[in-house]
Amino acid sequence: MLTALTEAGIAATGSDSFGVPTVDVPADAWVAAHEILRDEVGLIFFDFLTASDELTDGFRLVTHLADFWGGAHVEHLLVRTLVPRAGAALPTLSEVYAGANWHERETHEMFGIDFPGHPNLVPLLLPDEFEGHPLRKEFVLASRVAKPWPGAKEPGESDHAPKTGAPSRRRTLPPGVPDPETWGPRPPGSPDPDPLAPAQAASTPARPRRAGAAGERRTRKAAPTAPAEPTTPPAES
């Protein structure tokens, strides 16, 4: 599969994604790569198209193609590409695979990615009055702010816990709730916050715990023990 793409002059690279063969292609070769995989490789079954938000790197789009042969044998392939965040767009695959039509409509409304050439790029799942793109990482889940998070609580944070209950530890914001300094009403003239700041902060790995000088786990020192008293042999009778 990778050889067919490279022989056609497409700068494709191969890898494995959770055991599934994967090829990454440039965005400008997106349609041509799928035509080769359909016509020359035989991947005639289009399963899905979706995207992931890679923050400042842009959006990664992926398709899953398959071919059925030899009875129950199925050959799988993931095809990926990366588009910039600003003005994200990728040519439609609807003329190569008819099944890409409504997948691109869903990806368009969930991520705000445009698909030039699509015959009917209209909302598929969201109501007409909906504003924003829910699967972008900067999209604020306002319901998490307006009402208590239904997730697990720390000791003493339960709504039904007695006032004299155990003291709570430092509270953390649930997923999807931005810091108050980066979202909500702001005084007139205030600078607009970076919309990606909360998502980037959430993606930063936690600081590792400090270890000992040699990287070993510290242990509690044992209390000193008194020296044992010398024993005298019993007297002979």
Short mmCIF file of the C-alpha atoms (twelve columns), coordinates in Angstrom:
data_MODEL
# 
_entry.id   MODEL 
# 
loop_
_atom_site.group_PDB 
_atom_site.id 
_atom_site.type_symbol 
_atom_site.label_atom_id 
_atom_site.label_alt_id 
_atom_site.label_comp_id 
_atom_site.label_asym_id 
_atom_site.label_seq_id 
_atom_site.Cartn_x 
_atom_site.Cartn_y 
_atom_site.Cartn_z 
_atom_site.pdbx_PDB_model_num 
ATOM 1   C CA . MET A 1   0.000   0.000   0.000  1 
ATOM 2   C CA . LEU A 2   2.779   2.415   0.903  1 
ATOM 3   C CA . THR A 3   4.726   1.389   -2.201 1 
ATOM 4   C CA . ALA A 4   1.762   2.187   -4.462 1 
ATOM 5   C CA . LEU A 5   1.607   5.712   -3.046 1 
ATOM 6   C CA . THR A 6   5.325   6.440   -3.220 1 
ATOM 7   C CA . GLU A 7   5.573   5.100   -6.786 1 
ATOM 8   C CA . ALA A 8   2.840   7.581   -7.734 1 
ATOM 9   C CA . GLY A 9   4.995   10.424  -6.398 1 
ATOM 10  C CA . ILE A 10  3.123   10.928  -3.116 1 
ATOM 11  C CA . ALA A 11  5.377   11.624  -0.114 1 
ATOM 12  C CA . ALA A 12  3.689   9.081   2.149  1 
ATOM 13  C CA . THR A 13  5.110   7.591   5.337  1 
ATOM 14  C CA . GLY A 14  3.993   4.438   7.075  1 
ATOM 15  C CA . SER A 15  3.497   3.453   10.706 1 
ATOM 16  C CA . ASP A 16  1.265   1.350   12.936 1 
ATOM 17  C CA . SER A 17  -1.580  2.783   15.017 1 
ATOM 18  C CA . PHE A 18  -2.638  0.253   17.657 1 
ATOM 19  C CA . GLY A 19  -1.720  -2.559  15.287 1 
ATOM 20  C CA . VAL A 20  -3.521  -1.145  12.237 1 
ATOM 21  C CA . PRO A 21  -1.295  -0.173  9.265  1 
ATOM 22  C CA . THR A 22  -1.296  3.606   8.865  1 
ATOM 23  C CA . VAL A 23  -0.043  5.952   6.161  1 
ATOM 24  C CA . ASP A 24  0.401   9.710   6.494  1 
ATOM 25  C CA . VAL A 25  0.045   11.751  3.313  1 
ATOM 26  C CA . PRO A 26  0.332   15.490  2.553  1 
ATOM 27  C CA . ALA A 27  -2.937  17.409  2.536  1 
ATOM 28  C CA . ASP A 28  -2.505  18.391  -1.119 1 
ATOM 29  C CA . ALA A 29  -2.381  14.676  -2.076 1 
ATOM 30  C CA . TRP A 30  -5.397  13.668  0.035  1 
ATOM 31  C CA . VAL A 31  -7.765  12.896  -2.843 1 
ATOM 32  C CA . ALA A 32  -5.093  11.411  -5.124 1 
ATOM 33  C CA . ALA A 33  -3.925  9.060   -2.364 1 
ATOM 34  C CA . HIS A 34  -7.437  7.705   -1.842 1 
ATOM 35  C CA . GLU A 35  -7.938  7.219   -5.576 1 
ATOM 36  C CA . ILE A 36  -4.774  5.105   -5.745 1 
ATOM 37  C CA . LEU A 37  -5.732  3.095   -2.678 1 
ATOM 38  C CA . ARG A 38  -9.166  2.402   -4.168 1 
ATOM 39  C CA . ASP A 39  -8.214  1.671   -7.780 1 
ATOM 40  C CA . GLU A 40  -4.734  0.126   -7.522 1 
ATOM 41  C CA . VAL A 41  -4.650  -1.393  -4.040 1 
ATOM 42  C CA . GLY A 42  -8.287  -2.481  -3.934 1 
ATOM 43  C CA . LEU A 43  -9.415  -0.794  -0.716 1 
ATOM 44  C CA . ILE A 44  -12.958 -0.320  -1.945 1 
ATOM 45  C CA . PHE A 45  -14.743 -0.206  1.427  1 
ATOM 46  C CA . PHE A 46  -14.921 3.225   3.124  1 
ATOM 47  C CA . ASP A 47  -15.614 2.880   6.848  1 
ATOM 48  C CA . PHE A 48  -15.345 6.364   8.369  1 
ATOM 49  C CA . LEU A 49  -13.726 9.797   8.318  1 
ATOM 50  C CA . THR A 50  -13.100 11.875  11.430 1 
ATOM 51  C CA . ALA A 51  -10.629 14.331  12.937 1 
ATOM 52  C CA . SER A 52  -8.733  15.096  16.128 1 
ATOM 53  C CA . ASP A 53  -7.789  18.477  17.554 1 
ATOM 54  C CA . GLU A 54  -3.990  18.698  17.851 1 
ATOM 55  C CA . LEU A 55  -4.073  22.238  19.314 1 
ATOM 56  C CA . THR A 56  -1.361  24.438  17.746 1 
ATOM 57  C CA . ASP A 57  -0.392  21.686  15.294 1 
ATOM 58  C CA . GLY A 58  -3.806  21.927  13.615 1 
ATOM 59  C CA . PHE A 59  -6.327  19.178  12.927 1 
ATOM 60  C CA . ARG A 60  -5.467  15.600  12.040 1 
ATOM 61  C CA . LEU A 61  -7.955  13.931  9.723  1 
ATOM 62  C CA . VAL A 62  -8.146  10.179  9.365  1 
ATOM 63  C CA . THR A 63  -10.041 7.720   7.197  1 
ATOM 64  C CA . HIS A 64  -10.431 3.982   7.672  1 
ATOM 65  C CA . LEU A 65  -10.419 1.911   4.486  1 
ATOM 66  C CA . ALA A 66  -10.776 -1.833  4.111  1 
ATOM 67  C CA . ASP A 67  -10.742 -4.665  1.606  1 
ATOM 68  C CA . PHE A 68  -12.491 -8.027  1.991  1 
ATOM 69  C CA . TRP A 69  -10.847 -11.057 0.438  1 
ATOM 70  C CA . GLY A 70  -10.192 -14.694 1.192  1 
ATOM 71  C CA . GLY A 71  -13.479 -15.351 2.929  1 
ATOM 72  C CA . ALA A 72  -13.528 -13.652 6.336  1 
ATOM 73  C CA . HIS A 73  -10.145 -11.933 5.906  1 
ATOM 74  C CA . VAL A 74  -10.242 -8.130  6.093  1 
ATOM 75  C CA . GLU A 75  -7.349  -5.834  5.263  1 
ATOM 76  C CA . HIS A 76  -7.421  -2.521  7.135  1 
ATOM 77  C CA . LEU A 77  -5.676  0.799   6.526  1 
ATOM 78  C CA . LEU A 78  -5.794  4.199   8.243  1 
ATOM 79  C CA . VAL A 79  -4.977  7.249   6.103  1 
ATOM 80  C CA . ARG A 80  -4.071  10.460  7.926  1 
ATOM 81  C CA . THR A 81  -3.151  14.031  7.114  1 
ATOM 82  C CA . LEU A 82  -2.683  17.294  9.014  1 
ATOM 83  C CA . VAL A 83  -4.248  20.664  8.144  1 
ATOM 84  C CA . PRO A 84  -3.481  24.055  9.769  1 
ATOM 85  C CA . ARG A 85  -5.834  25.346  12.433 1 
ATOM 86  C CA . ALA A 86  -6.418  28.667  10.709 1 
ATOM 87  C CA . GLY A 87  -8.764  28.214  7.765  1 
ATOM 88  C CA . ALA A 88  -8.803  24.428  8.140  1 
ATOM 89  C CA . ALA A 89  -9.916  22.856  4.853  1 
ATOM 90  C CA . LEU A 90  -9.426  19.636  2.914  1 
ATOM 91  C CA . PRO A 91  -10.822 18.628  -0.520 1 
ATOM 92  C CA . THR A 92  -13.868 16.397  -0.314 1 
ATOM 93  C CA . LEU A 93  -13.671 12.641  -0.824 1 
ATOM 94  C CA . SER A 94  -17.356 12.351  -1.666 1 
ATOM 95  C CA . GLU A 95  -16.594 11.736  -5.363 1 
ATOM 96  C CA . VAL A 96  -14.083 9.005   -4.522 1 
ATOM 97  C CA . TYR A 97  -16.102 7.297   -1.777 1 
ATOM 98  C CA . ALA A 98  -19.806 8.070   -1.574 1 
ATOM 99  C CA . GLY A 99  -19.750 7.088   2.109  1 
ATOM 100 C CA . ALA A 100 -17.553 10.092  2.909  1 
ATOM 101 C CA . ASN A 101 -20.469 12.459  2.287  1 
ATOM 102 C CA . TRP A 102 -22.125 12.539  5.697  1 
ATOM 103 C CA . HIS A 103 -18.855 11.858  7.591  1 
ATOM 104 C CA . GLU A 104 -17.520 15.124  6.183  1 
ATOM 105 C CA . ARG A 105 -20.731 16.898  7.139  1 
ATOM 106 C CA . GLU A 106 -20.347 15.675  10.722 1 
ATOM 107 C CA . THR A 107 -16.660 16.618  10.859 1 
ATOM 108 C CA . HIS A 108 -17.476 20.035  9.419  1 
ATOM 109 C CA . GLU A 109 -19.963 20.921  12.156 1 
ATOM 110 C CA . MET A 110 -18.046 19.283  15.016 1 
ATOM 111 C CA . PHE A 111 -14.574 20.680  14.165 1 
ATOM 112 C CA . GLY A 112 -15.270 23.562  11.759 1 
ATOM 113 C CA . ILE A 113 -13.198 22.001  8.965  1 
ATOM 114 C CA . ASP A 114 -14.278 22.922  5.458  1 
ATOM 115 C CA . PHE A 115 -14.465 20.391  2.602  1 
ATOM 116 C CA . PRO A 116 -14.348 22.275  -0.724 1 
ATOM 117 C CA . GLY A 117 -16.270 20.483  -3.450 1 
ATOM 118 C CA . HIS A 118 -18.731 18.810  -1.108 1 
ATOM 119 C CA . PRO A 119 -22.190 18.802  -2.723 1 
ATOM 120 C CA . ASN A 120 -24.211 19.511  0.438  1 
ATOM 121 C CA . LEU A 121 -22.121 20.646  3.407  1 
ATOM 122 C CA . VAL A 122 -25.047 21.436  5.733  1 
ATOM 123 C CA . PRO A 123 -25.567 20.589  9.451  1 
ATOM 124 C CA . LEU A 124 -26.165 16.932  10.129 1 
ATOM 125 C CA . LEU A 125 -26.550 16.490  13.912 1 
ATOM 126 C CA . LEU A 126 -26.659 19.900  15.587 1 
ATOM 127 C CA . PRO A 127 -29.651 22.286  15.527 1 
ATOM 128 C CA . ASP A 128 -29.504 25.223  13.156 1 
ATOM 129 C CA . GLU A 129 -29.179 27.756  15.979 1 
ATOM 130 C CA . PHE A 130 -26.178 26.006  17.561 1 
ATOM 131 C CA . GLU A 131 -23.011 28.117  17.708 1 
ATOM 132 C CA . GLY A 132 -19.491 26.750  17.819 1 
ATOM 133 C CA . HIS A 133 -17.823 23.407  17.165 1 
ATOM 134 C CA . PRO A 134 -18.177 21.035  20.150 1 
ATOM 135 C CA . LEU A 135 -15.184 18.779  19.453 1 
ATOM 136 C CA . ARG A 136 -12.645 21.580  19.324 1 
ATOM 137 C CA . LYS A 137 -10.604 21.629  22.495 1 
ATOM 138 C CA . GLU A 138 -11.230 25.328  23.071 1 
ATOM 139 C CA . PHE A 139 -15.003 24.798  23.059 1 
ATOM 140 C CA . VAL A 140 -16.321 25.539  26.555 1 
ATOM 141 C CA . LEU A 141 -18.761 23.007  28.014 1 
ATOM 142 C CA . ALA A 142 -20.953 25.644  29.625 1 
ATOM 143 C CA . SER A 143 -23.157 23.071  31.345 1 
ATOM 144 C CA . ARG A 144 -20.156 22.021  33.435 1 
ATOM 145 C CA . VAL A 145 -19.911 25.595  34.697 1 
ATOM 146 C CA . ALA A 146 -23.619 26.158  35.261 1 
ATOM 147 C CA . LYS A 147 -24.256 23.097  37.419 1 
ATOM 148 C CA . PRO A 148 -22.156 20.886  39.714 1 
ATOM 149 C CA . TRP A 149 -19.987 18.275  38.098 1 
ATOM 150 C CA . PRO A 150 -21.602 14.832  38.583 1 
ATOM 151 C CA . GLY A 151 -18.240 13.095  38.803 1 
ATOM 152 C CA . ALA A 152 -16.573 11.596  41.859 1 
ATOM 153 C CA . LYS A 153 -15.993 14.050  44.693 1 
ATOM 154 C CA . GLU A 154 -13.132 14.445  47.107 1 
ATOM 155 C CA . PRO A 155 -13.700 13.738  50.817 1 
ATOM 156 C CA . GLY A 156 -15.875 16.436  52.348 1 
ATOM 157 C CA . GLU A 157 -17.055 17.850  49.008 1 
ATOM 158 C CA . SER A 158 -20.325 15.938  48.800 1 
ATOM 159 C CA . ASP A 159 -23.446 18.099  48.695 1 
ATOM 160 C CA . HIS A 160 -24.991 15.879  51.361 1 
ATOM 161 C CA . ALA A 161 -21.938 15.638  53.603 1 
ATOM 162 C CA . PRO A 162 -22.260 17.127  57.112 1 
ATOM 163 C CA . LYS A 163 -20.675 20.506  57.646 1 
ATOM 164 C CA . THR A 164 -18.292 18.925  60.124 1 
ATOM 165 C CA . GLY A 165 -17.161 16.317  57.594 1 
ATOM 166 C CA . ALA A 166 -13.619 15.624  56.567 1 
ATOM 167 C CA . PRO A 167 -11.775 18.634  55.124 1 
ATOM 168 C CA . SER A 168 -11.500 18.590  51.343 1 
ATOM 169 C CA . ARG A 169 -8.276  18.653  49.414 1 
ATOM 170 C CA . ARG A 170 -7.490  21.262  46.762 1 
ATOM 171 C CA . ARG A 171 -10.379 21.270  44.317 1 
ATOM 172 C CA . THR A 172 -9.623  20.757  40.643 1 
ATOM 173 C CA . LEU A 173 -11.741 21.798  37.693 1 
ATOM 174 C CA . PRO A 174 -13.611 18.970  35.959 1 
ATOM 175 C CA . PRO A 175 -12.899 18.285  32.271 1 
ATOM 176 C CA . GLY A 176 -14.292 20.966  29.976 1 
ATOM 177 C CA . VAL A 177 -14.434 23.736  32.606 1 
ATOM 178 C CA . PRO A 178 -11.977 26.570  31.945 1 
ATOM 179 C CA . ASP A 179 -10.319 28.730  34.536 1 
ATOM 180 C CA . PRO A 180 -12.506 31.755  35.427 1 
ATOM 181 C CA . GLU A 181 -9.728  34.043  34.210 1 
ATOM 182 C CA . THR A 182 -9.961  32.664  30.674 1 
ATOM 183 C CA . TRP A 183 -13.720 32.486  30.146 1 
ATOM 184 C CA . GLY A 184 -16.883 34.377  30.967 1 
ATOM 185 C CA . PRO A 185 -17.887 38.064  31.140 1 
ATOM 186 C CA . ARG A 186 -14.940 40.454  31.152 1 
ATOM 187 C CA . PRO A 187 -14.729 44.189  31.930 1 
ATOM 188 C CA . PRO A 188 -14.863 46.492  28.894 1 
ATOM 189 C CA . GLY A 189 -11.471 46.970  27.298 1 
ATOM 190 C CA . SER A 190 -10.000 43.759  28.719 1 
ATOM 191 C CA . PRO A 191 -7.741  41.845  26.312 1 
ATOM 192 C CA . ASP A 192 -9.246  38.689  24.895 1 
ATOM 193 C CA . PRO A 193 -7.680  35.546  26.410 1 
ATOM 194 C CA . ASP A 194 -6.022  32.887  24.290 1 
ATOM 195 C CA . PRO A 195 -8.846  30.415  23.463 1 
ATOM 196 C CA . LEU A 196 -6.379  27.500  23.436 1 
ATOM 197 C CA . ALA A 197 -4.849  28.306  26.829 1 
ATOM 198 C CA . PRO A 198 -7.192  26.062  28.921 1 
ATOM 199 C CA . ALA A 199 -6.813  23.138  26.511 1 
ATOM 200 C CA . GLN A 200 -3.041  23.464  26.412 1 
ATOM 201 C CA . ALA A 201 -2.883  23.611  30.201 1 
ATOM 202 C CA . ALA A 202 -4.982  20.460  30.461 1 
ATOM 203 C CA . SER A 203 -2.710  18.635  28.011 1 
ATOM 204 C CA . THR A 204 0.459   19.466  29.989 1 
ATOM 205 C CA . PRO A 205 1.653   16.376  31.861 1 
ATOM 206 C CA . ALA A 206 1.662   16.563  35.627 1 
ATOM 207 C CA . ARG A 207 4.938   17.407  37.343 1 
ATOM 208 C CA . PRO A 208 6.684   14.199  38.448 1 
ATOM 209 C CA . ARG A 209 7.138   13.567  42.145 1 
ATOM 210 C CA . ARG A 210 10.504  14.354  43.630 1 
ATOM 211 C CA . ALA A 211 12.700  11.385  44.418 1 
ATOM 212 C CA . GLY A 212 15.757  10.922  46.577 1 
ATOM 213 C CA . ALA A 213 19.267  11.831  45.533 1 
ATOM 214 C CA . ALA A 214 19.804  8.423   43.972 1 
ATOM 215 C CA . GLY A 215 16.257  8.198   42.634 1 
ATOM 216 C CA . GLU A 216 15.265  5.757   45.335 1 
ATOM 217 C CA . ARG A 217 12.146  5.857   47.438 1 
ATOM 218 C CA . ARG A 218 12.652  7.394   50.821 1 
ATOM 219 C CA . THR A 219 12.008  5.129   53.795 1 
ATOM 220 C CA . ARG A 220 11.347  5.979   57.414 1 
ATOM 221 C CA . LYS A 221 14.413  5.678   59.625 1 
ATOM 222 C CA . ALA A 222 14.249  2.883   62.123 1 
ATOM 223 C CA . ALA A 223 14.480  3.827   65.785 1 
ATOM 224 C CA . PRO A 224 17.882  3.059   67.318 1 
ATOM 225 C CA . THR A 225 17.933  -0.112  69.395 1 
ATOM 226 C CA . ALA A 226 19.718  -0.478  72.702 1 
ATOM 227 C CA . PRO A 227 22.780  -2.729  72.676 1 
ATOM 228 C CA . ALA A 228 22.081  -6.217  73.840 1 
ATOM 229 C CA . GLU A 229 23.254  -7.036  77.385 1 
ATOM 230 C CA . PRO A 230 25.992  -9.645  77.604 1 
ATOM 231 C CA . THR A 231 24.820  -12.969 78.895 1 
ATOM 232 C CA . THR A 232 26.835  -14.999 81.454 1 
ATOM 233 C CA . PRO A 233 26.887  -18.751 81.332 1 
ATOM 234 C CA . PRO A 234 25.236  -20.503 84.276 1 
ATOM 235 C CA . ALA A 235 27.580  -21.440 87.160 1 
ATOM 236 C CA . GLU A 236 28.760  -25.038 87.297 1 
ATOM 237 C CA . SER A 237 27.610  -27.008 90.305 1 
# 
